[in-house]
């Protein structure tokens, strides 16, 4: 019985480590362009959209804290707390990225490679 628990913990640790390695890869910076917009206008609009994305991220983190307060003990007992926390964090960050992208697209910008 002890051996099974140790293997489960080891497997979960390896899984989390692999996810962290995958996330630690190189990041790309997105450049936004719009005909007639200078760097100052782009920076201003990007700040506005980042504020909206950060507000959405803060809201999602609050929701995640509530979920963790309700289910965290179950996840801890099941050995999946780290995985669940990471998954919720990635989902919240993805939602914030979506808000940022939609905001910039709505303002008439396009992504440049």
Buried (B, 14 or more C-beta within 10 A) or exposed (E): EEEEEEEEEEEBEEBBEEBEEEEEEEEEEEEBEBEEBEEEEBEEBBEEBBEBBEEBBEEBBEEBEEBBEEBBEEBEEEBBBBBBBBEBBEEBBEBBBEBBBEBBEEBEBEEEE
